[in-house]
Structures are given as C-alpha cells and as structure tokens.
Amino acid sequence: MFHIQRGVAPRADLAIDLGTANTLVVGRGAGIIFNEPTLCCFRAGGQAPELVAAGRQAQDLSGRVAKPLRIVRPLKNGVLSDMTAASALIRYAVRRHRSGWRLGRPRALIGVPADATQAERSALEAAARDAGLAEPRLVAEPFVSAVGAGLPVDAPRGTMIVDCGAGTTEVAVISLGGICVSRSVRGGSDGLDQAIVDHLHLKHRFDIGPATAERLKRELSSLLETGEADRMVPVCGLDMAEGLPSTISVPAAELMRIWNRYIESIVSAVRDALSRTPPGLAEDIHEDGITLTGGAAMTGLLARRIAEETGLPTHVAETPLDSVAAGLARMIDG
Ligand SMILES: Nc1ncnc2c1ncn2[C@@H]1O[C@H](COP(=O)(O)OP(=O)(O)OP(=O)(O)O)[C@@H](O)[C@H]1O
C-alpha cells in the first residue's frame, strides 16, 4: 500500500504537478501560481544549451523553429526524459514567485506516477534540487488527484480513481489514506495525437503539425461523444504528393479505431485493478462508482465507455485538468 507521508505535506512551501503536457505550481496559501505547457525551447551551441523560452512561449514556437533552436519535452509517458529541460522548466515556473518565500530554498512537494521506478523518482528529485528547490518530496499522483476531486481518501471505504493524463493513465483503489491497488498505462492521451499524425501520413500521405493533431483530437472526441461519427472533418496540413499546403476532409468514423485502441487499454487496466481489489472495497466501488480526473477525462466519451464496459457508475471530477493541483494545494495548506 502506498501511504502518504503524514507531516511532510504541511512543511512544503510549494507543490508541483509536473505533467507530460501541463505543469502546474501551487504556492502555500496562494493557490495555482503557474499553469503552462510542459515545453522548453533551447538554443544549441556554446557549452550548454541556452533556454530561449518555456511554457506557453515555447508552445507558441512549437513546430515553427529551425536549427539551432530546438523544442524539448522534458517528460515522456509521465516521467522525466530530459533532466536539463525539466530542471530549467521548474526554475522558470517558480522564479516569479520566489520572493513570496522566506529566505532559503523553497521546499517542494511533487507529484509522481504511482508506479514510477526508483530511478525515475531519483531523477525527478535531482532535477528539482538542480532547479533550486530544497527537500523535494514525492507523492503519488492518483492519490493526490483523488484528494483534489474531493474523494473521501481517509475513510475506511474503497474509492476508485482513474487519472487520465497526457503521458500516462493511472488507475488506483484508495482506502484509509493509502493506495491499495494500482495499475498504469504508460502512454496517455498524447499517444492519440501521434496515432492521428501517423494515420494521416500513411493513409492520406498528408502531414500535420502537433498543434493541428491536438485540435483534431479534441474535435473528434466531441463528435464521437455526440454520435456524429459520420461527419467529415477538414484537416489543414502538407500534401506530401504535391509538396504543397492543402486541406483535406476525413470522415470522423475513420479515426474511431484509434480512439477505440486507447479506450480499450484504459478499460482493461480498470478491469484488472477491479479484479485485484479486496471484495469489501469492491462493494464500495460498486455503490459509489469510478471517478475520472486528468485532461483526457474532459471528453465524456471516456466516462461513457468505462461505464458501459464495467457496468459501474462513472463520473468526471468537477475540474479534471486541475485535480492534482487542487489535491496538492489541500495537502500543503494542511
Ligand atoms: N476536451 C478534450 N478532449 C480530449 N482530450 C483532452 C481535452 N482537453 C484536454 N485533453 C488532453 O488532456 C491531456 C492533458 O491532460 P493533463 O494536463 O491531465 O496531463 P498531464 O498531467 O500533463 O499528463 P501526465 O499526468 O500523464 O503526465 C492532453 O493530452 C490533452 O490533449
């Protein structure tokens, strides 16, 4: 069982939800003080790469830079893939609010996937220290998002949370302040973007950029949710045969297969977690249902399909994108 370390949280000055797609920083007593994409833009050359932009400014440059500039995603599948970029982003995210803390390095609470390996945890702690934070403490993200969603995590009652992020989907059964069962699917909603890019490239010989893939994914998710799969979706990009910018129309139904694969992997993780849940806690989940958090839960499609496949009531948290940050805020505010 993953138990939260009591007494650690109230001592933190700030808390960080370093997500694959979005990074949020919460200040003690100040709420969310930073909420921007997890992206950096570096200029190569010299001894070390120079940070040119981070967060929203880096996103504005994404898909539009050429050498010596390079867009870097510090995380992949929920865990650090580039220490230098992660540490630069953390430093950037907390810099404006440094004056709010008393002298010294701020102490931080940081969310981490429940199944992160020791090496992945150590890398995150090292990046945080390198960014000027003291005593970084890690907490399991599904637990924190359950706190943020207002679930009764301390009660002697089984609660199931599915945190649907960009890089990882985490399923957890929580009771008495700890995680009893957890399952992870490495590869979250961002995998859909890449699958859409690959599909258009292979089937239509048509290339699109990351911003178009993200927009297309959201548009498709709402069409599929409202049962409008027969609609044609205009896609703007580069026609590879002609070598010219162009617009094509693709039936939403054609991309349904991509969604199905993603949803099936989540449903199978939920089923697996349920099958390993002690019967008493499973009965509680049968009564209370499943709660979804994370940005990918924004589409009702996911909740509907999980409810259909498990027969359990499935709810989306009130502000799914901010659940981890809301949980971190509650923990550091004591
Ligand atoms: N309306 C929507 N429909 C579908 N997907 C959405 C919608 N809104 C946001 N998303 C997706 O949610 C993801 C971002 O969610 P979130 O911020 O919870 O992830 P993260 O915390 O950065 O990732 P992780 O926890 O996996 O490291 C992105 O992949 C984004 O495309």
The ligand as an ORCA input file, in Angstrom:
! r2SCAN-3c Opt
* xyz 0 1
  N     -11.537     18.161    -24.445
  C     -10.557     17.273    -24.507
  N     -10.733     16.130    -25.215
  C      -9.738     15.216    -25.282
  N      -8.542     15.366    -24.682
  C      -8.317     16.491    -23.993
  C      -9.299     17.504    -23.862
  N      -8.779     18.512    -23.109
  C      -7.523     18.139    -22.777
  N      -7.240     16.945    -23.311
  C      -5.977     16.191    -23.222
  O      -5.563     16.080    -21.872
  C      -4.154     15.934    -21.822
  C      -3.604     16.839    -20.733
  O      -4.091     16.368    -19.504
  P      -3.275     16.593    -18.174
  O      -2.870     18.020    -18.044
  O      -4.071     15.996    -17.070
  O      -1.981     15.701    -18.457
  P      -0.585     15.779    -17.746
  O      -0.809     15.902    -16.263
  O       0.257     16.808    -18.356
  O      -0.003     14.340    -18.116
  P       0.526     13.143    -17.208
  O      -0.148     13.227    -15.876
  O       0.139     11.925    -17.971
  O       1.998     13.318    -17.144
  C      -3.617     16.337    -23.195
  O      -3.184     15.159    -23.874
  C      -4.832     16.940    -23.875
  O      -4.823     16.703    -25.256
*
